[in-house]
Structure formats: C-alpha cells, structure tokens
C-alpha cells in the first residue's frame, strides 16, 4: 500500500490564547508492505490445526512537521510552546505490529444426537504504538491471547439447528494498554480481562 498525502495529527500554531493546537491534515507519504501465510493440516478426520503468520513493514517515506519544545528536548533550548520544524519520517506508523501469528486446533467428534466441537486458539501480536509520536506510554507491548471453547451442535433434521457453546477468552488474563491519547489529560483503555460465557445459537 502506497499512501500520498496521508492524514495524520500534526501540531500547528494555535489561535490566541493557546500557543499550539493539534489538527488532522494531509501531511505524510507512507508505504506498507508485507506477507501473510495461512496453512491448515487435517491430522485425522476429527482433528484439524490452522496456523497463520504475518509480517508487515510500515514506514513513512516523507513526513515534514512541527514539534513542540515543551514535549521534546531541543538544541539549543527553545522557549516553551515554540514549534520546531522536524523530519517525522523515522516515527513508526500506529497500529502496525511487525509480526503476528496464530495457532488454532479444532477437534470434532460426531455423537448420536449431534456434534461436539473443541476449539482452542493462541494469537500473537508484536509491539505496536497507539499514538502518532510513539510516546512510550502509548506503546502496546507484545502479547499472546489464548481462547478456548466447547460447542455442542444438535437439533433439527441435520442435528445442527442449535449450537450451545461454553467459551473462555483471554485465559491467561493478559492485561495491557490498547489505546492512548496524549493531551492535557491522558486517556488509555485496557484489554478485556479473562472472560467466561455461555452462548446459544439457533438457525432457522
């Protein structure tokens, strides 16, 4: 993917009485390329394993902008709220983990009255940033999320009109920031905790 005039949040002189403001402008050129590989293996008639691997390289090719002296150290030092011209192209694009991967085994067992399905999954996401200026507080650490479920399909002529599922999400109870907004008051959200649930689906 090649982006020209990509919209990003940039600093600019603010209207009085503010010294600076942040706005969204067509400010950068960027290129994203990568590869994703998916594979499925049928180990037995009942046991299947699905796997995926992804690599992504995301870079700004051109990103001229202004930075505030109150947030970054300048040489020589500048007065507070001074905007300094800078090349922002070395920054990493937001939400662009370099590596991702997943592994999902599934076991299916036919029963006299339906089908039992056991599923597990592990998903890996590499380090990424939630904030445009790569603030360390907006750095989302690498994580592995493990889910599992047990489903029973039954009912109807094909014994699949009803599906009862017991599931668990984020079984290792991983906790990490998933977003970050840098302003006068910083805002963040946290990943959902370990969750259990029971779900009933009906097909008509």
C-alpha positions as a LaTeX table, in Angstrom:
\begin{tabular}{lrrr}
\hline
Residue & $x$ (\AA) & $y$ (\AA) & $z$ (\AA) \\
\hline
Unk1 & 0.00 & 0.00 & 0.00 \\
Unk2 & 1.33 & 3.42 & $-1.01$ \\
Unk3 & $-0.18$ & 6.47 & 0.66 \\
Unk4 & 0.18 & 10.02 & $-0.63$ \\
Unk5 & $-0.98$ & 12.95 & 1.50 \\
Unk6 & $-1.82$ & 10.57 & 4.33 \\
Unk7 & $-3.91$ & 12.20 & 7.04 \\
Unk8 & $-2.14$ & 12.49 & 10.39 \\
Unk9 & $-2.39$ & 14.56 & 13.56 \\
Unk10 & 0.04 & 17.47 & 13.42 \\
Unk11 & 0.99 & 20.43 & 15.59 \\
Unk12 & 0.32 & 23.92 & 14.30 \\
Unk13 & 0.19 & 27.42 & 15.80 \\
Unk14 & $-2.98$ & 27.80 & 17.79 \\
Unk15 & $-5.37$ & 30.73 & 17.91 \\
Unk16 & $-4.93$ & 33.03 & 20.93 \\
Unk17 & $-4.80$ & 32.46 & 23.81 \\
Unk18 & $-3.48$ & 28.96 & 23.00 \\
Unk19 & 0.09 & 28.65 & 21.70 \\
Unk20 & $-0.34$ & 25.41 & 19.75 \\
Unk21 & $-3.14$ & 23.17 & 18.55 \\
Unk22 & $-3.41$ & 19.70 & 17.09 \\
Unk23 & $-5.29$ & 19.10 & 13.86 \\
Unk24 & $-5.65$ & 16.39 & 11.20 \\
Unk25 & $-4.05$ & 17.27 & 7.87 \\
Unk26 & $-2.81$ & 15.58 & 4.71 \\
Unk27 & 0.75 & 15.57 & 5.97 \\
Unk28 & 2.69 & 12.41 & 5.06 \\
Unk29 & 3.61 & 9.81 & 2.48 \\
Unk30 & 3.88 & 6.21 & 3.65 \\
Unk31 & 4.42 & 2.70 & 2.33 \\
Unk32 & 3.24 & $-0.56$ & 3.87 \\
Unk33 & 4.17 & $-3.98$ & 2.56 \\
Unk34 & 4.23 & $-7.46$ & 3.97 \\
Unk35 & 3.18 & $-11.06$ & 3.64 \\
Unk36 & 0.65 & $-13.33$ & 5.31 \\
Unk37 & 0.78 & $-17.13$ & 5.22 \\
Unk38 & $-2.07$ & $-19.40$ & 6.25 \\
Unk39 & $-1.97$ & $-23.19$ & 6.50 \\
Unk40 & $-4.37$ & $-25.94$ & 7.52 \\
Unk41 & $-3.47$ & $-29.51$ & 8.42 \\
Unk42 & $-6.02$ & $-32.30$ & 8.78 \\
Unk43 & $-4.20$ & $-34.55$ & 11.26 \\
Unk44 & $-7.08$ & $-37.03$ & 11.46 \\
Unk45 & $-10.68$ & $-36.98$ & 10.26 \\
Unk46 & $-11.64$ & $-35.29$ & 13.54 \\
Unk47 & $-8.55$ & $-33.18$ & 14.34 \\
Unk48 & $-7.53$ & $-30.09$ & 12.34 \\
Unk49 & $-4.88$ & $-27.46$ & 13.02 \\
Unk50 & $-4.96$ & $-24.00$ & 11.41 \\
Unk51 & $-1.99$ & $-21.64$ & 11.59 \\
Unk52 & $-1.18$ & $-18.16$ & 10.29 \\
Unk53 & 1.90 & $-15.95$ & 10.21 \\
Unk54 & 2.12 & $-12.31$ & 9.19 \\
Unk55 & 4.97 & $-9.88$ & 8.58 \\
Unk56 & 4.40 & $-6.15$ & 7.99 \\
Unk57 & 6.84 & $-3.36$ & 7.21 \\
Unk58 & 5.26 & 0.07 & 7.62 \\
Unk59 & 7.31 & 3.24 & 7.10 \\
Unk60 & 6.80 & 6.92 & 6.45 \\
Unk61 & 8.61 & 7.95 & 3.30 \\
Unk62 & 8.09 & 11.66 & 3.87 \\
Unk63 & 6.62 & 13.37 & 6.93 \\
Unk64 & 7.67 & 17.01 & 7.46 \\
Unk65 & 6.08 & 18.54 & 10.52 \\
Unk66 & 6.35 & 20.67 & 13.63 \\
Unk67 & 7.06 & 19.52 & 17.18 \\
Unk68 & 6.51 & 21.37 & 20.43 \\
Unk69 & 9.54 & 22.33 & 22.51 \\
Unk70 & 7.51 & 21.60 & 25.64 \\
Unk71 & 7.42 & 17.89 & 24.74 \\
Unk72 & 10.83 & 17.36 & 23.19 \\
Unk73 & 14.35 & 18.49 & 24.11 \\
Unk74 & 15.79 & 20.86 & 21.51 \\
Unk75 & 19.34 & 22.05 & 20.94 \\
Unk76 & 19.74 & 24.90 & 21.62 \\
Unk77 & 16.81 & 25.05 & 24.09 \\
Unk78 & 13.77 & 26.94 & 22.82 \\
Unk79 & 11.11 & 28.81 & 24.79 \\
Unk80 & 8.10 & 26.84 & 25.94 \\
Unk81 & 5.37 & 26.25 & 23.33 \\
Unk82 & 7.76 & 27.03 & 20.48 \\
Unk83 & 7.11 & 24.92 & 17.38 \\
Unk84 & 10.23 & 23.46 & 15.76 \\
Unk85 & 10.39 & 22.14 & 12.20 \\
Unk86 & 11.33 & 18.45 & 12.17 \\
Unk87 & 11.53 & 15.36 & 9.96 \\
Unk88 & 8.99 & 12.95 & 11.45 \\
Unk89 & 9.56 & 10.13 & 8.94 \\
Unk90 & 11.58 & 7.95 & 11.41 \\
Unk91 & 8.40 & 7.51 & 13.50 \\
Unk92 & 6.61 & 4.17 & 13.31 \\
Unk93 & 3.07 & 4.16 & 11.97 \\
Unk94 & 0.41 & 3.49 & 14.55 \\
Unk95 & $-1.20$ & 0.08 & 14.81 \\
Unk96 & 1.40 & $-1.67$ & 12.65 \\
Unk97 & 2.86 & $-4.67$ & 14.53 \\
Unk98 & 5.79 & $-6.16$ & 12.64 \\
Unk99 & 4.87 & $-9.79$ & 13.35 \\
Unk100 & 1.57 & $-11.54$ & 14.02 \\
Unk101 & 0.70 & $-15.19$ & 14.30 \\
Unk102 & $-1.98$ & $-17.62$ & 15.38 \\
Unk103 & $-2.49$ & $-21.31$ & 16.05 \\
Unk104 & $-5.92$ & $-22.91$ & 16.27 \\
Unk105 & $-6.50$ & $-26.64$ & 16.88 \\
Unk106 & $-10.04$ & $-27.98$ & 16.43 \\
Unk107 & $-11.36$ & $-31.41$ & 17.39 \\
Unk108 & $-14.74$ & $-32.56$ & 16.11 \\
Unk109 & $-16.49$ & $-35.63$ & 17.50 \\
Unk110 & $-19.76$ & $-36.91$ & 15.97 \\
Unk111 & $-22.32$ & $-38.02$ & 18.56 \\
Unk112 & $-25.58$ & $-39.98$ & 18.19 \\
Unk113 & $-27.57$ & $-36.77$ & 18.76 \\
Unk114 & $-25.24$ & $-34.10$ & 17.31 \\
Unk115 & $-21.62$ & $-32.97$ & 17.10 \\
Unk116 & $-19.13$ & $-31.97$ & 19.79 \\
Unk117 & $-16.50$ & $-29.37$ & 18.78 \\
Unk118 & $-13.47$ & $-28.46$ & 20.93 \\
Unk119 & $-11.53$ & $-25.40$ & 19.81 \\
Unk120 & $-8.51$ & $-23.56$ & 21.16 \\
Unk121 & $-6.59$ & $-20.60$ & 19.81 \\
Unk122 & $-3.43$ & $-18.64$ & 20.58 \\
Unk123 & $-2.88$ & $-15.28$ & 18.85 \\
Unk124 & 0.40 & $-13.36$ & 18.97 \\
Unk125 & 0.69 & $-9.63$ & 18.24 \\
Unk126 & 4.06 & $-7.84$ & 18.19 \\
Unk127 & 4.86 & $-4.49$ & 19.77 \\
Unk128 & 2.99 & $-1.52$ & 18.29 \\
Unk129 & 2.21 & 2.11 & 19.08 \\
Unk130 & $-1.21$ & 3.60 & 19.75 \\
Unk131 & $-0.05$ & 7.24 & 19.49 \\
Unk132 & 1.41 & 9.02 & 16.48 \\
Unk133 & 4.52 & 10.43 & 18.19 \\
Unk134 & 5.48 & 6.98 & 19.57 \\
Unk135 & 5.10 & 8.13 & 23.17 \\
Unk136 & 6.35 & 5.34 & 25.44 \\
Unk137 & 3.08 & 5.48 & 27.38 \\
Unk138 & 1.26 & 4.59 & 24.17 \\
Unk139 & 3.45 & 1.59 & 23.44 \\
Unk140 & 1.35 & $-1.58$ & 23.30 \\
Unk141 & 3.55 & $-4.46$ & 24.38 \\
Unk142 & 3.65 & $-7.75$ & 22.54 \\
Unk143 & 1.04 & $-10.18$ & 23.77 \\
Unk144 & $-0.38$ & $-13.67$ & 23.36 \\
Unk145 & $-4.12$ & $-14.14$ & 23.81 \\
Unk146 & $-5.37$ & $-17.67$ & 24.47 \\
Unk147 & $-9.04$ & $-18.60$ & 23.96 \\
Unk148 & $-10.90$ & $-21.91$ & 24.12 \\
Unk149 & $-14.44$ & $-23.18$ & 23.61 \\
Unk150 & $-16.58$ & $-26.32$ & 23.77 \\
Unk151 & $-19.59$ & $-26.44$ & 21.45 \\
Unk152 & $-22.43$ & $-28.90$ & 21.05 \\
Unk153 & $-24.49$ & $-28.83$ & 17.86 \\
Unk154 & $-27.85$ & $-30.62$ & 17.93 \\
Unk155 & $-31.48$ & $-30.43$ & 16.90 \\
Unk156 & $-33.25$ & $-30.34$ & 13.58 \\
Unk157 & $-33.08$ & $-32.77$ & 10.66 \\
Unk158 & $-29.31$ & $-32.25$ & 10.29 \\
Unk159 & $-28.67$ & $-32.03$ & 14.05 \\
Unk160 & $-27.18$ & $-28.55$ & 13.64 \\
Unk161 & $-30.09$ & $-26.15$ & 14.21 \\
Unk162 & $-28.92$ & $-25.38$ & 17.77 \\
Unk163 & $-25.40$ & $-24.66$ & 18.97 \\
Unk164 & $-24.55$ & $-24.38$ & 22.68 \\
Unk165 & $-21.07$ & $-23.01$ & 23.38 \\
Unk166 & $-19.12$ & $-22.63$ & 26.60 \\
Unk167 & $-16.21$ & $-20.27$ & 25.96 \\
Unk168 & $-13.29$ & $-18.68$ & 27.74 \\
Unk169 & $-11.45$ & $-15.66$ & 26.38 \\
Unk170 & $-8.01$ & $-14.37$ & 27.40 \\
Unk171 & $-7.49$ & $-17.41$ & 29.63 \\
Unk172 & $-4.06$ & $-16.23$ & 30.80 \\
Unk173 & $-5.64$ & $-12.92$ & 31.89 \\
Unk174 & $-3.21$ & $-10.76$ & 29.90 \\
Unk175 & $-3.52$ & $-7.05$ & 30.75 \\
Unk176 & $-2.09$ & $-4.29$ & 28.58 \\
Unk177 & $-3.00$ & $-0.86$ & 27.23 \\
Unk178 & $-4.84$ & $-0.97$ & 23.92 \\
Unk179 & $-5.12$ & 2.78 & 23.22 \\
Unk180 & $-3.57$ & 6.05 & 24.32 \\
Unk181 & $-4.47$ & 9.72 & 23.77 \\
Unk182 & $-1.85$ & 12.30 & 24.73 \\
Unk183 & $-3.38$ & 15.65 & 25.72 \\
Unk184 & $-3.74$ & 17.86 & 28.78 \\
Unk185 & $-5.27$ & 14.78 & 30.39 \\
Unk186 & $-4.06$ & 11.41 & 29.08 \\
Unk187 & $-6.58$ & 8.68 & 28.27 \\
Unk188 & $-5.98$ & 4.95 & 27.88 \\
Unk189 & $-8.05$ & 1.79 & 27.61 \\
Unk190 & $-7.06$ & $-1.64$ & 28.90 \\
Unk191 & $-7.53$ & $-5.04$ & 27.28 \\
Unk192 & $-10.56$ & $-7.07$ & 28.46 \\
Unk193 & $-9.78$ & $-9.43$ & 31.37 \\
Unk194 & $-10.34$ & $-13.18$ & 31.44 \\
Unk195 & $-13.94$ & $-13.76$ & 30.39 \\
Unk196 & $-16.22$ & $-16.80$ & 30.58 \\
Unk197 & $-19.54$ & $-17.18$ & 28.86 \\
Unk198 & $-22.29$ & $-19.48$ & 27.63 \\
Unk199 & $-23.87$ & $-18.85$ & 24.24 \\
Unk200 & $-26.85$ & $-20.39$ & 22.50 \\
Unk201 & $-27.28$ & $-20.00$ & 18.73 \\
Unk202 & $-30.28$ & $-21.03$ & 16.68 \\
Unk203 & $-30.51$ & $-21.47$ & 12.91 \\
Unk204 & $-33.80$ & $-21.03$ & 11.11 \\
\hline
\end{tabular}
